[in-house]
Amino acid sequence: MDQPVSDAESVPEPAKPAPAAAPAPIPLSRSVVCILAAVFLSLSQGLGMNFIAANILQIQGSFGATTNEATWLLAAYMVPNASLSLIMVKVRNQYGLRSFAEIGILVFVAISIVHLFVDDFNTALVLRFFAGAAASPMSSLGFLYMLEAFPLARKMNWGLCASLANIAIAAPLARILSPTLLDIGGWHAMYMFEVALALIAFAFVYLVKLTPMPRAKVIGVMDIVSYLFIGAGFGCLAIVLTLGRLYWWTEAPWLGELLVASIVALTAAAVIELNRKSPLLDIRWITSREILHLTGVLLIFRVALTAQTSGSTGFSQVLGLAPETAQWMWVAVLAVSIIAGLGCAFLMQPGREPLLHIIALVLIAAGSYMDAFATNLTRPDQMIVSQMLIAAGGAFFLPPALRLGLMSALKNGPNYILSFIVIFLFTQSLGGLLGSALLGSFVTLREKFHSSYLVEQLPFTDPLVASRVSQLGGAYGRVLTDKALQNAEGVQLLGQLATREANILAYNDLYYLTFIICVAALAALLIHVLYDALKARLQPNPATAAQS
């Protein structure tokens, strides 16, 4: 006889919720293709800017322009590029990632091709403005394609480090390739190479689709008004920072006018955003203590790293060295940037950001200190180790800082991502220009100081100085028979040698200043870490406090 079933047994147990499905693994072939697409997109965008920055002296000859005029090509590129990525985020969200990618790469390819038919400076200047605008979506696409190659659990360490390393390789690669390309065909050879990269990237974008994102109407009329003020402010500031040290800050009135226009435009944008219910940027969050601290950290890092590109390049120009003499140094910098980026991805975990920043500051400080004792006999081959240390420090510093900023933004909500992008753009694009402006001005001032000191130590009544002048002027003995003219030429050559030595001493001061900045930042970081550790140790344990 069957046993009766109790009520407890008769009630069915509630169904347990099905576990969330694990995200499907990304096929290896798709990961490789996405990484290649990211590399070609970033190189297409990065080489176009760095080719100009690395070859100003060579390009000015092609256009028959002065150094100041040729530098306007950099300023024209940075005017739209400094801020356009801000509105591009909303354009991508409203019109879809696919349309954004296809139209963005198409515009970039078209502008790259037009470069091949430019022979006069004025047209090149206008074209560089549009090139800076077209490059903004390219940098975003390169970042997104690199993140696409990694699973969700690896995007914030491996994906982030790989994306930033991919962006960093454009600068050394431009200096490796440009001497050979200039020998082949000058300005047009560089842009023929860029067009080839852009066409390959064009094929990747149309063949490899990114994971689609949900669309939403996120662009309002006041968003456009705010962006116009932000774009104008950043653009004017970019011109001032690029050209200020060349025309000199207090000598050209239009520099002050542009700076005032920048302040007015950014102030107007801030007033508009503070009085909106759904602002484009959250000014209050941007000016919070945590974000201001992160901004300061990123700016210090950007200024310190500027010494690698502007310092080493300027030092080689002072010595009159051809760009190809530094190719092996840049090959080493390129290799260590990739290796250090992979090492940072392996080490980067939540909570390790201070450790990675300590490693980065130690590496940059060591490399800068090694370069602070250069002489007129120093050559790029002797700076390989120091420049590798600086490059490794850069690879270890930026990914943890960017991760902290992104996590802080995501903690407050997706809308804060746009505000963090403004901070990142300001500290990296404009921060790089600020670093070049400050350090370049520092070198100019120190060169004047050392030059005046050296000239004071060279009285012509000194027999050694008189003998040196006679020796230098004797080189013209076959073409100048007048002894007075020979002495005049000797004095001029001695002055050139004194100027060269003053410039060398100024660049030594630059590297020593970078060393001091890194040491001060390292000391502040160690004090901050020690303070947090003591605060955590002295704070009572919540479980113990509840039991008491």
N, C-alpha and C positions, 0 to 999 in steps of 0.2 A: 504494500500500500504506500502510495506516495506521501511523503511528509508535507504538511502544509507550509506554504511559503509565507514568511513573516512580512509585515509591512515594510520593514527596513530593506528586506531583500527584494521586495517587489518594485521599489522605487528605482528607476534607472539612474545611474550616475551621470552627472552633467558632462557633456562632451568637452574634452580639453581643447583649447585653441591650438590649431595647427601651428607648428613652429614656422617662423618666417623663413622663406626660401633664401638660401645663400645666393649671393650674386654669382651669375655665371662667370667662370674664368675667361679671361681674355685670351684668345688664341695667340700663340707666339708670333705667327706670321703677321697678324694685325698689329701687334705691339711693335715689331720691327719696322713695319711700313709707317706707322704713326711717328716713330722716332725719326725716321728719315725725312718725313714731311716736315716735322718741326725743325730739323736742322737746316733744310733748304729754305724754309720760310724765314727763320731767324738770320741766316747768312745773307739772304737777299736784302733784308731790311738793314742789318747791321753794317755790312760792307759798304753800302752806299754812303752812309754817314762817315764811317771811319776812313774810307779812301780819301775823302776831302781833308779830314782832320790830320791825317798822317802825311799829306803831300801838298800842303799849302804853298811851299816854296816852288815846287815843280809846276803846280797848276797855274800859279800867277804868271809864269813865263809863257804858258800856252795861250793865255788871254791878253798878255801884255799889260797886266795890272800890278799894282803895288801889293805889298803884304796886307795892308789894312783893307784894301778893296777886295782882295781874294777872301779875307776872313768874313766878309759879308755873305759869302756862300754858306758858311756854317750858321750864321745868324738867321738867314732866310729859311733854312731847313728847320731850325729849332722853334721859330715863331709859332707855326701850327702844331708841331710835334709835341711841344711841351704840355699841351692841354687837351688835344683832340681825343686822346684815349678815354677821357672822362665821359664825354657824350657818346662815344662809341659803345660803351657798356650798355647804355639804355637803348641805343639803336639795335644792338644785337638782341636784347630782350624783347623788343617790340616787333621786329620784323623777322626774327628767326635766325638761328645760327647758320643755316645753310645759305640763305640769301646773303647774309653778311659776308660769309667766306667767299662765295663766288664773285660777288660784285667787288669786294675789296681787292682780291688778287687780280681781277681783270683791270681795274684802274691802275694798280701798281705796275703791271706789265706794260700797259699803254704808255705811262709816263717814263718808264725805264727805256722803252724803245725810242721815244722822242729825244732823249739825251744824245743819241747817236748822231743826230742831225744838227746839233748846236755847235756853233763856232764862235759866237760873240758873247761877251761877258754879260751884257744886260739881259739877253734872252736866258742865259744860264742862271742868272739870279732869280728870275721869275720862275723858271722851271724847278729850282731847288725848293722854292716855297711849296709848290704843288707836290714835290717828292716827299717833303716832310709830312704833308697831310696824308698822302697815300700810304706812307710807311706805318702810320698809327694802327690800322687794322692788322697789318702784317705781324707786328710784335705780339698783339693779342692772340692771333691765330697760332703763332709758333708756341706760345705758352700753353694754349688749349690742346694742341695736338700732342705735346709732350705729356701732359697730364692724362690724356686719353690712353696712352700706352700702358698705364699702370692700373692695377686694381684699386678699389676704393681704400683699402687698408694701407696702401703704399703711396697714395697721392701726396700726403703731407710730409713725407720724408724723401723717398726716392724720386717721386714725381717733381716735387718742389726743387730739390737740389739739381736734378737733371735739367730742369727748365732754366734755372739761373746760370748753370754752367754753360748751357747752350747759348745763352745771351752773351756770356762773357768771352766766348772764343772769337767773336767777330773782330775785336780790337787787335789782338796779336796776329790773327790771320791776315788782316788788311795790311799790316806792316811786313808780313812775310811775302805776300804776293805782289804788292804794289811796285817794288823795284823792277821785277821781271815784266810786269804788264806795261809799265811806263817805257821800258826799252823797246817793247814790241810795237806799241802804237799810241803812247801818251794817254791823254784824257779819254779818247774814244776806246782804247783797249780795256781800260778799267770798266767802262760802262757796257762794253760788249760782254765782258765776263759777268757783270751783274744781270744783264738781260738773259743770259744763258741760265743762271741760277733761278731767275724769276719764272722762266718758262718751265723749268723742271718743277718748281713749286706749284705753278699753275696746273700742271698735270696731276700732281698729288692731290690738290684740293678737289679737283673734279672727279677723281677716281676713288678717293678715300673719304667717306662721309663721317663727320663727327656725330656723336650721339645727340639727337635733337633735344632742344630745351623747350619747355612750355612758353608760349608767347603770352604777352600781356601788354595792354596799352599803358605804358609807363611814362611817355613823353608828354608833358604839358607845355602850355605857352610860356609859363614863368620859368620852366626848366631851360628853355631856349634863351630867354632873357638873361637868366643867371649865368648860363654858360658863355654868352657873348661877353659879359663883363669879366668872367674868369679867364677866358681865352685872351682877351685884350690885355688883362693885367699880366698874365704869364708871358705873353708874347713880348710886351715892352720890357719886362724884366729880363727875358732871354737875350734881347738885343744889347741891353746895358751890360750884362755880365759877360757877353761874348766879346764886345768891342771896347769896354771901358778901359782896360789896361793898355790897349793899343793907342787910342786917341787920348788917353789919360783922363782920369776921373774929373779933375778940376779944370781941364783945358777946353773941353767941348761943351758948350751950354746945352746942346740938344740931349746930352746924356742925362742931365738933371731934369729936363722937361719930360723925357720918357719915364724916368723913375717916378716923378710926381704923377704922371698919367697912370702908371702901374698901381701906385698906392690908392689913387682915387677909384680906379676900376675895381680893385679887389675889395675896397671898403664898401662900395656900392653893392657888390655881390653878397658880402657878408650881411649887410643891412636887409637886403631882400630875403635871404635865407633864414635869418633870425625871426622874421615875421610871417613865415609860411607854415601852414599846418602839415604839409607833406614836402619838406625841403629836399632839394637836390643833394645838399650836403648838410650834415648835422654839425653846425659850427660849435655848439656847446660840447659835443663829444670830442671834436677835434682839439679843442682848447682845454680838455680835461688834463689832470696831472699825469695820468698814465700815458696818454697819447703824446703829450708834449715831451715826456721823457723818452719815448720811443723815437720821436722825430729828432730829438737832439742826438740820440745814439746813431741813427742812420746818417745824419749830416756829418758827424765827426768821422764816421767810417768812410763816407764818400770823399771828404776832403783829404783824409789820409791816403786813400788809394789813388787820388789824382796825381800824386808824386810819381807813380809808376809810369804813366803815359806822358804827361807833360814834362816831368823831371828828366827822365832818361832820354826822351826825344830832344828836348832843348839842350841837354848836355852834349849830345852827339853833334848837334848843329853848331854849338860854340866851338867845338874842336874841329869843325869842318869835315866831319866824317860823312861818307856817302851812306844812304839808307841801307844798302845791301850789306854793310859791315855788321849790322845789328840783327841780321836775319836769324842766325843760330840762337841768339838770345831770345828772340820772340818765339822760336820753335820750342825752346825749353819752357817758356812761360805758358804757351798753349798746352803743352803736355801736362804740366803740373796743375794747370787749372782744371783739366778733365779729371786727373787722378784725385786731386784734393776734393773735387765735387763729389766723386763716388765715395771717398772716405767720409765726408761729412754726412752723406745719406746713410752710411752704415752706422755712424755714431749717433745720429740725431734721434733723440727720444724726448718725450715730454719731461721737463725738469733738468735736462742737460744743457739748456741754452747758455747759462753762465759759464759752464766749463768750455763749451765751444768758443764762446767769445773771448775767454782768457787765452785759449790756444791761438786764436786769430790775432789778438793784439800782441802777443809775444812774438809771433812770426813776422808781423809787419814792423814791429819795433826793431827786431834783429836785422831784418833786411835794410831798413832805413839807416841804422847805425853803421852798417858795413859800407854803404855808399857815401857816408858823410866824410870820407877821407880820400876822395878821388883827387887825382892830379892830371896834368896835361899829358901824362903817359898812359892814363887809364883808357882802356878800350872796352867795347861792349862784351867781349868774351870774358873779361875779368869781372863783369857785373852779372853774370848768369846766375850764380848761386843766390845773390841778394835779391834779384828780381823774381826768382822762383819762390823765395820765402814770402815776398810781398803778395805774389799771386795766390799762393796757398792760403795766406791769411784772409784774402778777400773771399776765397771759396768757402772758408769756414765761418765767416762772419755773417754774410747776408741771409742765407737760408734760415737759420734760427730766428733772426730778427723778423724776417718776413712771416714766419710761422706764428710768432707771438702776436704780430699785428693782425693777421687773418683770424686767429682764434679769438682775439679780443673783439673783433668786428662781428664774427659769427655769434658770439655769446650774447651780443645785444640785438641781433637780428640781421636778416639778409640785406636790409636797406643800408646797413652801415658799411657794407663792402665798398660801395661807391665812395664814401668818405675816406676809407682807408686807401683807395686807389689814388685819391688826390694827394695824400700824405706821401705815398710811395713815389708818385711822379715828381712831387716837389723835391724830395730828398735825393732822388737818383738823377733825373734829367736836369732840373735846375740846380740840384746840389752839385752835380759834376761841373756845371758851368761856374757855380760859385767857388768851388775848389780851385778851378783853373784861374779864375779871376784873382782870388786872394793870394794863391801861391805865386802866380805870375807877377803880381804887383810886389810881393815880398822879394822875389828875385831881382826885379828892377831896382828897388830901393837899396838892397844889399849890394848890388853891383856898383851903384853910385858911391856907396860908402867905401867899399874896398878900392874902387878906382881912385878916389881922392886920396886915400891913405897911401896907396902904392906910388902915386905920382909925387907925393910929398917925400917919399923915401928915395927918389931918383934925382938928386940935384946934379946938374951938369958940371958942377965944380968937382964932383967926385971922379977921380981918375978911372975907376972901374966903369962908371956910367959913360964917361967920354970915350973910353976904349970900345965899349959895346956899341955906341952910336957910330963910331968910325967903322967898326967891323960890319955893321948892318948896311951902312951907306956904301961900303966898298963893293957890295954886290952890283952896284950900278956903275962901277968904274969904267966899263967898256962902252957905256952909252952916254955917261955924263962926265965930262972932263973938269967941270967946275967943282972945286972942293966944297964950296958953300952949298951947292945944290945936293952934293952927295951927303953932306951932314944933315941937310933938311930931310932928305929921304930916310936917313938913318933914324932921325928923331920920330918921323911918322911911323916907321916900322916898330920902333920901341914902344910907342904909344899903343899900337895895335896889340903888341904882346902883353902890355900891362892890362888892356881891356879884356883880353882873353883870360888872363889869370884872375882878374876881378870877377868875371862871369863864373869861372870854375869855383872860386870861393863862395860866390852867391849860391850856387847849386848845392855846395856842401852844407851851407847854412839851411837850405830848404830841406834837405834830408835830415839834418839834425833837428829842425823844428818838427818834422813829422815824427821823429823818434820821441821827442818830448811830449807831443800830443798823445801818442800811443801809451807812453808810460803813465801820464796823468790819467788817461781813461782807464788804464789797467788798475791803477791805485783806487780810483773811485769805484770801479766794479768790485774789487776785493773787499773794500769797506762795506759796500752795499750787501754783498753776499754774507759777510761776517755779521752784519746787523740783522739780516733776516734769520740767520742760524741762531743767534742769541735770543732773538724775539721768540722763535719757535720753541727754544729750550726752556725759557722762563715762563712761557704761557702754560697754565695748568691744563692737564689732560682732562677733556670733557667727561670721560667715564669716571675718573677719580673725583672730580668736582661734584658730579651727580650723586655718587655714593656718599660723599661727605654731607 
